[in-house]
Amino acid sequence: MNSDTVIWVGFGLSFVAAFLYSLFKVALEASSRISLSRILEDHNKDFRSRILDIYEELKTSAALVRS
């Protein structure tokens, strides 16, 4: 394998990573805490609050990575 191949593979992998990150960001921005809470209303309160806390952490992390 020569260095050109490694460079192109790295370029392709970085493009795929950027694309997946943009999909993740769009999915987080399209949903809201209220809609997620409504989806989880059948579960107990501890589980629901833990998932909502994780959601907020993910949203904050995505904003930090973006900036």
PyMOL Python script that loads the backbone (N, CA, C, O; Angstrom):
from pymol import cmd

cmd.read_pdbstr("""\
ATOM      1  N   MET A   1       0.831  -1.169   0.000  1.00  0.00           N
ATOM      2  CA  MET A   1       0.000   0.000   0.000  1.00  0.00           C
ATOM      3  C   MET A   1       0.885   1.244   0.000  1.00  0.00           C
ATOM      4  O   MET A   1       1.782   1.382   0.831  1.00  0.00           O
ATOM      5  N   ASN A   2       0.627   2.113  -0.910  1.00  0.00           N
ATOM      6  CA  ASN A   2       1.441   3.332  -0.946  1.00  0.00           C
ATOM      7  C   ASN A   2       0.746   4.457  -0.174  1.00  0.00           C
ATOM      8  O   ASN A   2      -0.387   4.300   0.280  1.00  0.00           O
ATOM      9  N   SER A   3       1.420   5.564  -0.035  1.00  0.00           N
ATOM     10  CA  SER A   3       0.898   6.656   0.787  1.00  0.00           C
ATOM     11  C   SER A   3      -0.330   7.319   0.162  1.00  0.00           C
ATOM     12  O   SER A   3      -1.168   7.852   0.890  1.00  0.00           O
ATOM     13  N   ASP A   4      -0.458   7.299  -1.157  1.00  0.00           N
ATOM     14  CA  ASP A   4      -1.644   7.887  -1.790  1.00  0.00           C
ATOM     15  C   ASP A   4      -2.908   7.137  -1.390  1.00  0.00           C
ATOM     16  O   ASP A   4      -3.949   7.747  -1.146  1.00  0.00           O
ATOM     17  N   THR A   5      -2.812   5.826  -1.324  1.00  0.00           N
ATOM     18  CA  THR A   5      -3.968   5.017  -0.928  1.00  0.00           C
ATOM     19  C   THR A   5      -4.368   5.323   0.512  1.00  0.00           C
ATOM     20  O   THR A   5      -5.555   5.461   0.810  1.00  0.00           O
ATOM     21  N   VAL A   6      -3.409   5.427   1.386  1.00  0.00           N
ATOM     22  CA  VAL A   6      -3.687   5.733   2.792  1.00  0.00           C
ATOM     23  C   VAL A   6      -4.322   7.112   2.921  1.00  0.00           C
ATOM     24  O   VAL A   6      -5.240   7.302   3.719  1.00  0.00           O
ATOM     25  N   ILE A   7      -3.848   8.052   2.156  1.00  0.00           N
ATOM     26  CA  ILE A   7      -4.420   9.409   2.191  1.00  0.00           C
ATOM     27  C   ILE A   7      -5.867   9.394   1.724  1.00  0.00           C
ATOM     28  O   ILE A   7      -6.721  10.025   2.347  1.00  0.00           O
ATOM     29  N   TRP A   8      -6.158   8.685   0.640  1.00  0.00           N
ATOM     30  CA  TRP A   8      -7.529   8.636   0.134  1.00  0.00           C
ATOM     31  C   TRP A   8      -8.465   7.885   1.079  1.00  0.00           C
ATOM     32  O   TRP A   8      -9.628   8.260   1.232  1.00  0.00           O
ATOM     33  N   VAL A   9      -7.965   6.837   1.707  1.00  0.00           N
ATOM     34  CA  VAL A   9      -8.791   6.118   2.683  1.00  0.00           C
ATOM     35  C   VAL A   9      -9.083   7.022   3.877  1.00  0.00           C
ATOM     36  O   VAL A   9     -10.212   7.049   4.367  1.00  0.00           O
ATOM     37  N   GLY A  10      -8.094   7.755   4.345  1.00  0.00           N
ATOM     38  CA  GLY A  10      -8.304   8.707   5.438  1.00  0.00           C
ATOM     39  C   GLY A  10      -9.287   9.795   5.070  1.00  0.00           C
ATOM     40  O   GLY A  10     -10.126  10.189   5.880  1.00  0.00           O
ATOM     41  N   PHE A  11      -9.179  10.281   3.838  1.00  0.00           N
ATOM     42  CA  PHE A  11     -10.122  11.293   3.360  1.00  0.00           C
ATOM     43  C   PHE A  11     -11.543  10.744   3.327  1.00  0.00           C
ATOM     44  O   PHE A  11     -12.485  11.419   3.742  1.00  0.00           O
ATOM     45  N   GLY A  12     -11.692   9.529   2.837  1.00  0.00           N
ATOM     46  CA  GLY A  12     -13.018   8.906   2.775  1.00  0.00           C
ATOM     47  C   GLY A  12     -13.605   8.669   4.158  1.00  0.00           C
ATOM     48  O   GLY A  12     -14.791   8.907   4.382  1.00  0.00           O
ATOM     49  N   LEU A  13     -12.775   8.199   5.086  1.00  0.00           N
ATOM     50  CA  LEU A  13     -13.258   7.956   6.448  1.00  0.00           C
ATOM     51  C   LEU A  13     -13.637   9.256   7.150  1.00  0.00           C
ATOM     52  O   LEU A  13     -14.608   9.289   7.906  1.00  0.00           O
ATOM     53  N   SER A  14     -12.887  10.319   6.910  1.00  0.00           N
ATOM     54  CA  SER A  14     -13.242  11.604   7.518  1.00  0.00           C
ATOM     55  C   SER A  14     -14.542  12.151   6.928  1.00  0.00           C
ATOM     56  O   SER A  14     -15.332  12.777   7.636  1.00  0.00           O
ATOM     57  N   PHE A  15     -14.761  11.917   5.643  1.00  0.00           N
ATOM     58  CA  PHE A  15     -16.018  12.339   5.030  1.00  0.00           C
ATOM     59  C   PHE A  15     -17.188  11.567   5.630  1.00  0.00           C
ATOM     60  O   PHE A  15     -18.222  12.159   5.941  1.00  0.00           O
ATOM     61  N   VAL A  16     -17.039  10.264   5.797  1.00  0.00           N
ATOM     62  CA  VAL A  16     -18.097   9.441   6.399  1.00  0.00           C
ATOM     63  C   VAL A  16     -18.369   9.882   7.831  1.00  0.00           C
ATOM     64  O   VAL A  16     -19.527   9.965   8.241  1.00  0.00           O
ATOM     65  N   ALA A  17     -17.314  10.169   8.603  1.00  0.00           N
ATOM     66  CA  ALA A  17     -17.492  10.619   9.984  1.00  0.00           C
ATOM     67  C   ALA A  17     -18.230  11.955  10.039  1.00  0.00           C
ATOM     68  O   ALA A  17     -19.110  12.141  10.879  1.00  0.00           O
ATOM     69  N   ALA A  18     -17.886  12.870   9.164  1.00  0.00           N
ATOM     70  CA  ALA A  18     -18.567  14.171   9.133  1.00  0.00           C
ATOM     71  C   ALA A  18     -20.030  14.014   8.736  1.00  0.00           C
ATOM     72  O   ALA A  18     -20.899  14.697   9.278  1.00  0.00           O
ATOM     73  N   PHE A  19     -20.302  13.121   7.799  1.00  0.00           N
ATOM     74  CA  PHE A  19     -21.677  12.884   7.371  1.00  0.00           C
ATOM     75  C   PHE A  19     -22.506  12.281   8.506  1.00  0.00           C
ATOM     76  O   PHE A  19     -23.638  12.704   8.739  1.00  0.00           O
ATOM     77  N   LEU A  20     -21.947  11.300   9.207  1.00  0.00           N
ATOM     78  CA  LEU A  20     -22.666  10.675  10.324  1.00  0.00           C
ATOM     79  C   LEU A  20     -22.900  11.673  11.455  1.00  0.00           C
ATOM     80  O   LEU A  20     -23.953  11.657  12.092  1.00  0.00           O
ATOM     81  N   TYR A  21     -21.917  12.543  11.704  1.00  0.00           N
ATOM     82  CA  TYR A  21     -22.101  13.569  12.725  1.00  0.00           C
ATOM     83  C   TYR A  21     -23.224  14.531  12.333  1.00  0.00           C
ATOM     84  O   TYR A  21     -24.017  14.936  13.183  1.00  0.00           O
ATOM     85  N   SER A  22     -23.296  14.893  11.071  1.00  0.00           N
ATOM     86  CA  SER A  22     -24.352  15.813  10.647  1.00  0.00           C
ATOM     87  C   SER A  22     -25.726  15.153  10.766  1.00  0.00           C
ATOM     88  O   SER A  22     -26.699  15.819  11.119  1.00  0.00           O
ATOM     89  N   LEU A  23     -25.817  13.861  10.477  1.00  0.00           N
ATOM     90  CA  LEU A  23     -27.094  13.160  10.668  1.00  0.00           C
ATOM     91  C   LEU A  23     -27.477  13.123  12.140  1.00  0.00           C
ATOM     92  O   LEU A  23     -28.642  13.328  12.481  1.00  0.00           O
ATOM     93  N   PHE A  24     -26.520  12.867  13.005  1.00  0.00           N
ATOM     94  CA  PHE A  24     -26.752  12.842  14.441  1.00  0.00           C
ATOM     95  C   PHE A  24     -27.226  14.203  14.936  1.00  0.00           C
ATOM     96  O   PHE A  24     -28.148  14.290  15.748  1.00  0.00           O
ATOM     97  N   LYS A  25     -26.601  15.247  14.451  1.00  0.00           N
ATOM     98  CA  LYS A  25     -26.978  16.600  14.861  1.00  0.00           C
ATOM     99  C   LYS A  25     -28.386  16.960  14.399  1.00  0.00           C
ATOM    100  O   LYS A  25     -29.153  17.562  15.150  1.00  0.00           O
ATOM    101  N   VAL A  26     -28.720  16.597  13.181  1.00  0.00           N
ATOM    102  CA  VAL A  26     -30.064  16.868  12.665  1.00  0.00           C
ATOM    103  C   VAL A  26     -31.107  16.105  13.472  1.00  0.00           C
ATOM    104  O   VAL A  26     -32.174  16.639  13.776  1.00  0.00           O
ATOM    105  N   ALA A  27     -30.799  14.853  13.819  1.00  0.00           N
ATOM    106  CA  ALA A  27     -31.743  14.060  14.615  1.00  0.00           C
ATOM    107  C   ALA A  27     -31.936  14.672  15.998  1.00  0.00           C
ATOM    108  O   ALA A  27     -33.054  14.678  16.513  1.00  0.00           O
ATOM    109  N   LEU A  28     -30.875  15.185  16.607  1.00  0.00           N
ATOM    110  CA  LEU A  28     -31.016  15.817  17.921  1.00  0.00           C
ATOM    111  C   LEU A  28     -31.794  17.123  17.842  1.00  0.00           C
ATOM    112  O   LEU A  28     -32.595  17.426  18.726  1.00  0.00           O
ATOM    113  N   GLU A  29     -31.565  17.882  16.802  1.00  0.00           N
ATOM    114  CA  GLU A  29     -32.257  19.164  16.694  1.00  0.00           C
ATOM    115  C   GLU A  29     -33.719  18.998  16.293  1.00  0.00           C
ATOM    116  O   GLU A  29     -34.548  19.852  16.608  1.00  0.00           O
ATOM    117  N   ALA A  30     -34.040  17.911  15.604  1.00  0.00           N
ATOM    118  CA  ALA A  30     -35.420  17.702  15.163  1.00  0.00           C
ATOM    119  C   ALA A  30     -36.316  17.272  16.319  1.00  0.00           C
ATOM    120  O   ALA A  30     -37.521  17.524  16.306  1.00  0.00           O
ATOM    121  N   SER A  31     -35.732  16.632  17.305  1.00  0.00           N
ATOM    122  CA  SER A  31     -36.533  16.196  18.441  1.00  0.00           C
ATOM    123  C   SER A  31     -36.419  17.222  19.562  1.00  0.00           C
ATOM    124  O   SER A  31     -35.472  18.007  19.619  1.00  0.00           O
ATOM    125  N   SER A  32     -37.392  17.195  20.436  1.00  0.00           N
ATOM    126  CA  SER A  32     -37.353  18.097  21.580  1.00  0.00           C
ATOM    127  C   SER A  32     -37.507  17.288  22.857  1.00  0.00           C
ATOM    128  O   SER A  32     -37.883  16.116  22.828  1.00  0.00           O
ATOM    129  N   ARG A  33     -37.215  17.921  23.958  1.00  0.00           N
ATOM    130  CA  ARG A  33     -37.316  17.256  25.256  1.00  0.00           C
ATOM    131  C   ARG A  33     -38.764  16.860  25.546  1.00  0.00           C
ATOM    132  O   ARG A  33     -39.014  15.812  26.142  1.00  0.00           O
ATOM    133  N   ILE A  34     -39.697  17.676  25.137  1.00  0.00           N
ATOM    134  CA  ILE A  34     -41.113  17.395  25.384  1.00  0.00           C
ATOM    135  C   ILE A  34     -41.575  16.185  24.576  1.00  0.00           C
ATOM    136  O   ILE A  34     -42.272  15.318  25.103  1.00  0.00           O
ATOM    137  N   SER A  35     -41.192  16.121  23.309  1.00  0.00           N
ATOM    138  CA  SER A  35     -41.614  14.975  22.498  1.00  0.00           C
ATOM    139  C   SER A  35     -40.978  13.688  22.994  1.00  0.00           C
ATOM    140  O   SER A  35     -41.618  12.636  22.981  1.00  0.00           O
ATOM    141  N   LEU A  36     -39.722  13.757  23.431  1.00  0.00           N
ATOM    142  CA  LEU A  36     -39.071  12.579  23.984  1.00  0.00           C
ATOM    143  C   LEU A  36     -39.748  12.154  25.282  1.00  0.00           C
ATOM    144  O   LEU A  36     -39.891  10.960  25.543  1.00  0.00           O
ATOM    145  N   SER A  37     -40.163  13.111  26.089  1.00  0.00           N
ATOM    146  CA  SER A  37     -40.861  12.802  27.334  1.00  0.00           C
ATOM    147  C   SER A  37     -42.208  12.133  27.055  1.00  0.00           C
ATOM    148  O   SER A  37     -42.622  11.233  27.786  1.00  0.00           O
ATOM    149  N   ARG A  38     -42.871  12.566  26.018  1.00  0.00           N
ATOM    150  CA  ARG A  38     -44.160  11.944  25.659  1.00  0.00           C
ATOM    151  C   ARG A  38     -43.976  10.513  25.166  1.00  0.00           C
ATOM    152  O   ARG A  38     -44.814   9.649  25.426  1.00  0.00           O
ATOM    153  N   ILE A  39     -42.880  10.264  24.456  1.00  0.00           N
ATOM    154  CA  ILE A  39     -42.595   8.905  24.002  1.00  0.00           C
ATOM    155  C   ILE A  39     -42.326   7.994  25.196  1.00  0.00           C
ATOM    156  O   ILE A  39     -42.699   6.821  25.190  1.00  0.00           O
ATOM    157  N   LEU A  40     -41.677   8.543  26.216  1.00  0.00           N
ATOM    158  CA  LEU A  40     -41.274   7.756  27.384  1.00  0.00           C
ATOM    159  C   LEU A  40     -42.292   7.771  28.522  1.00  0.00           C
ATOM    160  O   LEU A  40     -41.986   7.289  29.612  1.00  0.00           O
ATOM    161  N   GLU A  41     -43.487   8.305  28.304  1.00  0.00           N
ATOM    162  CA  GLU A  41     -44.423   8.452  29.416  1.00  0.00           C
ATOM    163  C   GLU A  41     -44.934   7.121  29.969  1.00  0.00           C
ATOM    164  O   GLU A  41     -45.461   7.093  31.082  1.00  0.00           O
ATOM    165  N   ASP A  42     -44.797   6.027  29.235  1.00  0.00           N
ATOM    166  CA  ASP A  42     -45.228   4.724  29.738  1.00  0.00           C
ATOM    167  C   ASP A  42     -44.219   4.116  30.715  1.00  0.00           C
ATOM    168  O   ASP A  42     -44.545   3.161  31.421  1.00  0.00           O
ATOM    169  N   HIS A  43     -43.017   4.649  30.763  1.00  0.00           N
ATOM    170  CA  HIS A  43     -41.976   4.117  31.650  1.00  0.00           C
ATOM    171  C   HIS A  43     -42.019   4.832  32.993  1.00  0.00           C
ATOM    172  O   HIS A  43     -42.645   5.883  33.131  1.00  0.00           O
ATOM    173  N   ASN A  44     -41.346   4.251  33.976  1.00  0.00           N
ATOM    174  CA  ASN A  44     -41.354   4.879  35.296  1.00  0.00           C
ATOM    175  C   ASN A  44     -40.556   6.181  35.295  1.00  0.00           C
ATOM    176  O   ASN A  44     -39.781   6.460  34.379  1.00  0.00           O
ATOM    177  N   LYS A  45     -40.769   6.965  36.346  1.00  0.00           N
ATOM    178  CA  LYS A  45     -40.211   8.322  36.382  1.00  0.00           C
ATOM    179  C   LYS A  45     -38.683   8.331  36.441  1.00  0.00           C
ATOM    180  O   LYS A  45     -38.057   9.197  35.830  1.00  0.00           O
ATOM    181  N   ASP A  46     -38.071   7.396  37.157  1.00  0.00           N
ATOM    182  CA  ASP A  46     -36.604   7.364  37.249  1.00  0.00           C
ATOM    183  C   ASP A  46     -35.972   7.101  35.891  1.00  0.00           C
ATOM    184  O   ASP A  46     -35.002   7.758  35.513  1.00  0.00           O
ATOM    185  N   PHE A  47     -36.524   6.137  35.157  1.00  0.00           N
ATOM    186  CA  PHE A  47     -36.007   5.817  33.832  1.00  0.00           C
ATOM    187  C   PHE A  47     -36.162   7.005  32.889  1.00  0.00           C
ATOM    188  O   PHE A  47     -35.242   7.346  32.146  1.00  0.00           O
ATOM    189  N   ARG A  48     -37.321   7.621  32.926  1.00  0.00           N
ATOM    190  CA  ARG A  48     -37.597   8.762  32.047  1.00  0.00           C
ATOM    191  C   ARG A  48     -36.663   9.928  32.345  1.00  0.00           C
ATOM    192  O   ARG A  48     -36.144  10.554  31.421  1.00  0.00           O
ATOM    193  N   SER A  49     -36.442  10.228  33.614  1.00  0.00           N
ATOM    194  CA  SER A  49     -35.558  11.355  33.949  1.00  0.00           C
ATOM    195  C   SER A  49     -34.111  11.051  33.575  1.00  0.00           C
ATOM    196  O   SER A  49     -33.381  11.952  33.162  1.00  0.00           O
ATOM    197  N   ARG A  50     -33.682   9.784  33.714  1.00  0.00           N
ATOM    198  CA  ARG A  50     -32.317   9.423  33.325  1.00  0.00           C
ATOM    199  C   ARG A  50     -32.115   9.580  31.820  1.00  0.00           C
ATOM    200  O   ARG A  50     -31.083  10.088  31.382  1.00  0.00           O
ATOM    201  N   ILE A  51     -33.098   9.145  31.025  1.00  0.00           N
ATOM    202  CA  ILE A  51     -33.007   9.274  29.567  1.00  0.00           C
ATOM    203  C   ILE A  51     -33.018  10.745  29.164  1.00  0.00           C
ATOM    204  O   ILE A  51     -32.274  11.141  28.267  1.00  0.00           O
ATOM    205  N   LEU A  52     -33.839  11.552  29.804  1.00  0.00           N
ATOM    206  CA  LEU A  52     -33.888  12.978  29.472  1.00  0.00           C
ATOM    207  C   LEU A  52     -32.586  13.682  29.852  1.00  0.00           C
ATOM    208  O   LEU A  52     -32.153  14.600  29.156  1.00  0.00           O
ATOM    209  N   ASP A  53     -31.961  13.261  30.948  1.00  0.00           N
ATOM    210  CA  ASP A  53     -30.659  13.828  31.314  1.00  0.00           C
ATOM    211  C   ASP A  53     -29.598  13.464  30.285  1.00  0.00           C
ATOM    212  O   ASP A  53     -28.777  14.303  29.914  1.00  0.00           O
ATOM    213  N   ILE A  54     -29.609  12.214  29.822  1.00  0.00           N
ATOM    214  CA  ILE A  54     -28.668  11.783  28.786  1.00  0.00           C
ATOM    215  C   ILE A  54     -28.904  12.576  27.505  1.00  0.00           C
ATOM    216  O   ILE A  54     -27.950  12.963  26.829  1.00  0.00           O
ATOM    217  N   TYR A  55     -30.170  12.818  27.168  1.00  0.00           N
ATOM    218  CA  TYR A  55     -30.513  13.601  25.983  1.00  0.00           C
ATOM    219  C   TYR A  55     -29.914  15.007  26.079  1.00  0.00           C
ATOM    220  O   TYR A  55     -29.342  15.510  25.113  1.00  0.00           O
ATOM    221  N   GLU A  56     -30.049  15.634  27.246  1.00  0.00           N
ATOM    222  CA  GLU A  56     -29.497  16.981  27.422  1.00  0.00           C
ATOM    223  C   GLU A  56     -27.974  16.970  27.319  1.00  0.00           C
ATOM    224  O   GLU A  56     -27.386  17.882  26.738  1.00  0.00           O
ATOM    225  N   GLU A  57     -27.327  15.939  27.883  1.00  0.00           N
ATOM    226  CA  GLU A  57     -25.876  15.846  27.790  1.00  0.00           C
ATOM    227  C   GLU A  57     -25.422  15.666  26.341  1.00  0.00           C
ATOM    228  O   GLU A  57     -24.433  16.262  25.913  1.00  0.00           O
ATOM    229  N   LEU A  58     -26.151  14.842  25.594  1.00  0.00           N
ATOM    230  CA  LEU A  58     -25.806  14.645  24.181  1.00  0.00           C
ATOM    231  C   LEU A  58     -25.959  15.931  23.389  1.00  0.00           C
ATOM    232  O   LEU A  58     -25.128  16.250  22.539  1.00  0.00           O
ATOM    233  N   LYS A  59     -27.019  16.664  23.669  1.00  0.00           N
ATOM    234  CA  LYS A  59     -27.243  17.914  22.963  1.00  0.00           C
ATOM    235  C   LYS A  59     -26.138  18.932  23.279  1.00  0.00           C
ATOM    236  O   LYS A  59     -25.677  19.649  22.391  1.00  0.00           O
ATOM    237  N   THR A  60     -25.722  18.990  24.537  1.00  0.00           N
ATOM    238  CA  THR A  60     -24.639  19.882  24.931  1.00  0.00           C
ATOM    239  C   THR A  60     -23.324  19.449  24.297  1.00  0.00           C
ATOM    240  O   THR A  60     -22.556  20.287  23.824  1.00  0.00           O
ATOM    241  N   SER A  61     -23.063  18.151  24.286  1.00  0.00           N
ATOM    242  CA  SER A  61     -21.830  17.646  23.682  1.00  0.00           C
ATOM    243  C   SER A  61     -21.771  17.936  22.194  1.00  0.00           C
ATOM    244  O   SER A  61     -20.719  18.305  21.672  1.00  0.00           O
ATOM    245  N   ALA A  62     -22.891  17.771  21.509  1.00  0.00           N
ATOM    246  CA  ALA A  62     -22.917  18.059  20.079  1.00  0.00           C
ATOM    247  C   ALA A  62     -22.677  19.535  19.808  1.00  0.00           C
ATOM    248  O   ALA A  62     -22.025  19.895  18.828  1.00  0.00           O
ATOM    249  N   ALA A  63     -23.198  20.379  20.667  1.00  0.00           N
ATOM    250  CA  ALA A  63     -22.976  21.830  20.501  1.00  0.00           C
ATOM    251  C   ALA A  63     -21.507  22.187  20.748  1.00  0.00           C
ATOM    252  O   ALA A  63     -20.954  23.051  20.068  1.00  0.00           O
ATOM    253  N   LEU A  64     -20.878  21.522  21.723  1.00  0.00           N
ATOM    254  CA  LEU A  64     -19.466  21.797  21.992  1.00  0.00           C
ATOM    255  C   LEU A  64     -18.569  21.322  20.861  1.00  0.00           C
ATOM    256  O   LEU A  64     -17.599  21.995  20.514  1.00  0.00           O
ATOM    257  N   VAL A  65     -18.884  20.172  20.287  1.00  0.00           N
ATOM    258  CA  VAL A  65     -18.082  19.651  19.176  1.00  0.00           C
ATOM    259  C   VAL A  65     -18.235  20.555  17.962  1.00  0.00           C
ATOM    260  O   VAL A  65     -17.281  20.756  17.209  1.00  0.00           O
ATOM    261  N   ARG A  66     -19.408  21.087  17.774  1.00  0.00           N
ATOM    262  CA  ARG A  66     -19.672  21.938  16.607  1.00  0.00           C
ATOM    263  C   ARG A  66     -18.886  23.237  16.668  1.00  0.00           C
ATOM    264  O   ARG A  66     -18.411  23.731  15.646  1.00  0.00           O
ATOM    265  N   SER A  67     -18.750  23.793  17.876  1.00  0.00           N
ATOM    266  CA  SER A  67     -18.075  25.091  17.990  1.00  0.00           C
ATOM    267  C   SER A  67     -16.595  24.977  18.190  1.00  0.00           C
ATOM    268  O   SER A  67     -15.907  25.992  18.301  1.00  0.00           O
TER     269      SER A  67
END
""", "prot")
cmd.dss("prot")
cmd.show_as("cartoon", "prot")
cmd.util.cbc("prot")
cmd.orient("prot")
